[in-house]
Amino acid sequence: MTDSILFATDRYMSNLEQIVPREFDYRKPLQSGDWDGWRQSFRQRLADLTGLAHIRKHNEGLPLHPRTVEKVRFPGYTREKMYITSEPGIEIPFYLLLPESGAKPYPLVLTPHGHGRRGKEVYIGNYETEKEREEALAGDRDIALQAVSEGYAVIAMDVRGFWEMSMKEDFEKGKVSSCDELQKRAYMFGRTLIGERVYDMGRLIDFASSHPDIDTSRIAITGNSGGGTVSLFTAALDERITACVPGSYFCTFRGSIINVPHCLCNHIPGMMSLGEMYDVAGLIAPRPVLFVNGIQDNIYPIEHTREAFAHVRRIYEAVDRPGSNRCELYEGNGGHRYYKERVWPFLREHL
């Protein structure tokens, strides 16, 4: 085999980038100053592209039908296991953690999880084995427990495609997730898992809005890896989010999602015709955002994360220069994991 018959990937990508310009490149409002118009149009087009707009419209007015199946008291907090209706015949399973001290109503932290078969269970410390416990604690993945210990109300849910939200046949076979099969089905109907997951976060916020002990004027969202994906896109598409902390996700699409093997759930058909990841992150401005990444993360290479962050800083400085300190990058000394050191001080400052 000679080089002349190998597929020229670099040339292919160069061709694509030349013939498919980004419609919502942040440098356009940087020159014109029309940030409100850019954000409004971009947010709507992104909601359309992910299928979120259609899902919202189709399910408008759908009752939540909350139900509690378990309530347990732990030192310092209570934990309820609950379900609410997401779409007809589909429920979101989640745990609601409430502190036993502090001034009510409590600010809320949503904690979408990443790729791991047992989903929300790890984030609340409901470990199946000692090995699972050790691995979770080594990677700071008991995020829901961290949040409730800080005095926040917490909703720790299963993200669509995992554990109780996986397909029955996949669950019974012990598969990590149903992402690929659900994504294929979603694609065929003009939807994406990212859009569906953002919609589910919105339903959980709707539920929280009716809870007397939760202050939904102060909502943070944070999760690791795939949970970072959900965090970023939810904050970009739902302005009820006050502060966003994506863990082990923020990068450029070009440097990671396109260039590194990833689960199919990370992909949005046509995304690069709209914008890069830093353009999406710009939709959060001027609300506080902290990007948490490991310097040895091979899935989201740190050099591309730094590149993306430099772009987002320009957006924050242009939108609200005095508020540019609300946009931070924290680099953990390790690989693909959560780094809690800066997360909770950041949220205390901004939530």
C-alpha positions in Angstrom: 0.0 0.0 0.0 1.4 3.4 -0.9 0.7 6.8 0.6 -1.1 7.9 -2.6 -4.1 5.6 -1.8 -4.4 6.3 1.9 -7.2 8.6 3.0 -5.8 12.1 3.5 -7.5 12.9 6.8 -5.7 16.2 7.4 -6.6 17.4 3.9 -10.2 16.2 4.4 -10.5 18.2 7.6 -8.9 21.2 6.0 -11.5 21.0 3.2 -14.4 20.8 5.6 -13.2 23.8 7.7 -12.9 25.9 4.5 -16.3 25.0 3.0 -18.3 24.9 6.3 -17.7 28.2 8.1 -19.1 28.6 11.6 -22.3 30.6 11.6 -21.9 31.8 15.2 -18.2 32.4 15.4 -17.9 34.6 18.5 -15.5 37.0 16.6 -18.5 38.4 14.7 -20.2 40.0 17.7 -16.7 40.8 19.0 -16.4 43.1 16.0 -20.0 44.4 16.0 -20.8 44.4 19.7 -24.2 42.7 19.1 -23.8 40.1 21.9 -27.5 40.0 22.7 -28.5 39.2 19.1 -25.7 36.7 18.8 -26.7 34.8 22.0 -30.4 34.9 21.3 -30.0 33.5 17.7 -27.3 31.0 18.6 -29.1 29.6 21.5 -32.3 29.1 19.4 -30.3 27.5 16.6 -28.5 25.2 19.0 -31.8 24.2 20.7 -33.1 23.3 17.2 -30.0 21.4 16.2 -29.9 19.3 19.3 -33.6 18.6 19.1 -34.2 20.4 22.4 -36.6 22.9 21.0 -38.8 20.2 19.5 -38.8 18.2 22.7 -39.8 21.2 24.8 -42.6 22.1 22.4 -44.0 18.6 22.2 -44.1 18.1 26.0 -45.2 21.6 26.9 -47.6 21.4 29.9 -46.8 17.8 30.7 -47.3 17.2 34.5 -44.2 16.1 36.5 -46.1 13.5 38.6 -43.3 13.4 41.3 -43.3 10.3 43.5 -41.0 9.3 46.4 -40.1 5.7 46.9 -37.5 6.0 49.7 -36.4 8.4 52.3 -33.3 7.8 54.4 -31.6 10.0 57.1 -27.8 10.2 57.2 -25.5 12.2 59.5 -26.1 15.8 58.4 -28.6 15.3 55.6 -31.6 13.4 54.4 -31.9 11.6 51.1 -35.0 10.9 49.1 -35.2 8.7 46.1 -37.7 10.1 43.6 -39.0 10.0 40.1 -40.6 12.6 37.8 -42.1 12.3 34.4 -39.8 13.5 31.6 -41.7 12.5 28.5 -44.8 10.3 28.2 -43.9 6.9 29.7 -40.4 8.0 30.6 -39.3 8.9 34.1 -36.1 10.5 35.5 -34.9 8.7 38.6 -33.0 10.9 41.0 -31.9 11.4 44.6 -32.8 14.6 46.4 -30.3 15.4 49.2 -31.1 18.1 51.7 -28.9 19.4 54.5 -30.2 19.2 58.0 -28.7 22.6 59.0 -28.3 26.0 57.5 -30.7 28.6 56.3 -33.6 27.5 54.1 -34.2 27.6 51.2 -31.0 26.1 50.0 -29.2 26.8 46.8 -29.4 23.9 44.4 -26.6 21.9 42.8 -27.4 19.5 39.9 -24.8 16.7 39.5 -25.1 14.9 36.2 -22.7 11.9 36.1 -20.4 10.7 33.4 -19.8 7.3 31.7 -20.1 4.7 34.4 -22.7 1.9 34.5 -24.1 2.8 37.9 -24.7 6.5 37.2 -26.0 8.5 40.1 -25.3 5.8 42.7 -21.5 6.6 42.7 -22.2 10.4 43.1 -24.2 9.8 46.2 -21.8 7.3 47.7 -24.0 4.3 47.2 -21.2 1.9 46.4 -21.6 -1.6 45.2 -18.1 -2.8 46.1 -15.1 -1.6 48.0 -13.2 -1.3 44.7 -15.9 1.0 43.4 -15.7 3.1 46.5 -11.9 3.4 46.3 -11.9 4.4 42.7 -14.7 7.0 43.2 -13.0 8.6 46.1 -9.6 8.6 44.3 -11.2 10.6 41.5 -13.3 12.9 43.7 -16.5 11.4 42.2 -18.7 11.5 45.3 -19.8 14.9 43.9 -23.3 14.9 45.4 -22.0 14.2 48.9 -19.5 17.0 48.5 -22.2 19.4 47.5 -24.6 18.5 50.4 -21.7 18.8 52.9 -21.2 22.3 51.6 -24.8 23.1 52.5 -26.5 22.8 49.1 -29.6 21.0 48.1 -28.6 18.4 45.6 -30.3 16.6 42.8 -28.3 13.6 41.6 -30.0 12.0 38.6 -29.4 9.2 36.2 -28.4 10.7 32.9 -30.4 9.3 29.9 -28.8 6.1 28.7 -27.3 5.0 32.0 -28.4 2.7 34.9 -32.2 3.2 35.5 -32.4 5.2 32.3 -30.7 2.6 30.1 -32.5 0.2 27.8 -33.8 -2.9 29.6 -31.9 -5.4 27.4 -28.6 -3.5 28.0 -29.2 -3.2 31.7 -29.8 -7.0 32.0 -26.6 -7.7 30.0 -24.6 -5.5 32.3 -23.6 -3.0 29.6 -22.2 0.3 30.7 -24.7 2.3 28.8 -27.3 2.5 26.0 -25.8 5.6 24.5 -25.1 4.2 21.0 -28.5 2.6 20.5 -30.4 5.6 21.9 -28.4 8.0 19.9 -29.0 6.2 16.7 -32.7 6.3 17.3 -32.6 10.0 18.3 -30.7 10.9 15.1 -33.4 9.3 13.0 -35.9 11.7 14.5 -33.9 14.8 14.4 -32.9 14.6 18.1 -29.7 14.0 20.1 -28.9 12.6 23.5 -27.3 15.9 24.4 -30.7 17.6 23.7 -32.6 15.0 25.6 -30.3 15.2 28.6 -30.5 19.0 28.7 -34.3 18.7 28.5 -34.2 16.3 31.5 -32.1 18.8 33.5 -34.8 21.4 32.8 -37.5 19.1 34.1 -35.6 18.6 37.3 -35.3 22.4 37.7 -39.1 22.6 37.1 -39.5 20.1 40.0 -37.1 22.0 42.2 -39.0 25.2 41.6 -42.0 23.8 43.5 -40.0 22.6 46.5 -40.2 24.9 49.5 -36.7 24.1 50.7 -34.9 24.9 47.4 -33.9 28.3 46.1 -34.0 28.1 42.3 -32.7 31.6 41.9 -29.3 30.0 42.7 -28.6 26.9 40.7 -25.2 25.4 40.0 -24.5 22.4 37.7 -21.4 20.3 37.8 -20.4 16.8 36.8 -17.4 15.0 35.4 -16.6 13.9 31.8 -20.0 13.1 30.3 -21.5 15.0 33.2 -19.3 17.9 32.2 -20.9 17.7 28.7 -24.4 17.9 30.2 -23.3 20.7 32.5 -21.9 22.9 29.7 -24.8 22.4 27.3 -27.4 22.9 30.0 -25.9 26.2 31.2 -25.6 27.3 27.6 -29.3 26.4 26.7 -31.1 27.0 30.0 -30.6 30.5 31.5 -31.9 29.4 34.9 -28.5 27.9 35.6 -26.6 30.5 37.8 -23.1 28.9 37.7 -21.5 26.1 35.8 -18.6 23.8 36.5 -17.9 21.3 33.8 -15.3 18.7 34.9 -13.0 16.9 32.4 -14.8 18.0 29.3 -14.0 21.5 28.2 -11.8 21.6 25.1 -12.2 22.3 21.4 -14.4 20.0 19.3 -11.6 19.9 16.8 -9.0 18.8 19.3 -11.1 16.3 21.2 -14.6 15.2 20.0 -13.5 15.1 16.4 -9.9 13.9 16.9 -10.2 11.4 19.8 -12.4 8.3 20.0 -15.5 9.1 22.0 -18.9 7.7 22.8 -21.5 8.5 20.2 -23.5 10.5 22.7 -20.9 13.4 22.4 -21.8 14.1 18.8 -24.3 16.6 17.4 -24.8 16.4 13.6 -23.9 19.8 12.0 -22.4 21.2 15.2 -19.3 22.7 13.5 -21.5 24.6 11.1 -22.8 26.5 14.1 -19.8 27.0 16.4 -16.9 25.6 18.3 -17.1 24.5 21.9 -15.8 27.9 23.1 -18.7 29.5 21.2 -21.1 27.3 23.0 -19.4 28.2 26.3 -19.8 31.9 25.4 -23.6 31.4 25.7 -23.1 31.1 29.5 -21.5 34.6 29.7 -21.6 36.6 31.9 -22.7 33.9 34.4 -19.9 32.3 36.4 -18.2 29.3 34.8 -15.2 27.2 36.1 -13.6 24.7 33.7 -11.9 21.9 35.6 -9.4 19.8 33.5 -6.5 17.5 34.2 -3.1 18.4 32.6 -2.6 14.7 31.7 -6.1 14.0 30.3 -5.6 12.3 27.0 -9.3 12.4 26.1 -9.5 16.2 26.4 -5.9 17.3 25.7 -4.9 20.3 27.9 -3.3 22.3 25.0 -6.7 22.4 23.3 -8.4 23.2 26.5 -6.1 26.1 27.0 -6.8 27.2 23.5 -10.5 27.1 24.0 -10.3 28.9 27.3 -8.4 31.8 25.8 -11.3 32.3 23.4 -13.9 32.1 26.1 -12.0 34.7 28.2 -12.2 37.1 25.2 -16.0 36.6 25.2 -16.3 37.3 28.9 -14.1 40.4 28.7 -16.2 41.7 25.8 -19.6 40.9 27.3 -18.7 42.2 30.8 -15.1 43.2 31.4 -15.5 43.7 35.2 -17.0 40.2 35.3 -14.3 38.5 33.5 -13.1 37.0 36.8 -16.2 34.9 36.6 -14.5 32.7 34.0 -11.8 30.5 35.2 -9.8 27.4 34.2 -8.5 25.1 37.0 -5.8 22.6 35.9 -5.6 19.5 38.1 -2.3 17.6 38.3 -3.5 14.4 36.9 -5.6 12.7 34.2 -9.3 12.3 33.4 -11.1 12.8 36.7 -12.8 15.4 38.9 -10.8 17.9 40.8 -12.8 19.3 43.7 -10.2 21.7 45.2 -11.3 24.8 43.4 -15.0 23.8 42.7 -16.6 24.6 46.1 -14.6 27.8 46.8 -15.6 29.0 43.4 -19.3 28.2 44.0 -19.2 29.8 47.4 -17.9 33.0 45.8 -20.4 33.1 43.0 -23.6 31.2 43.9 
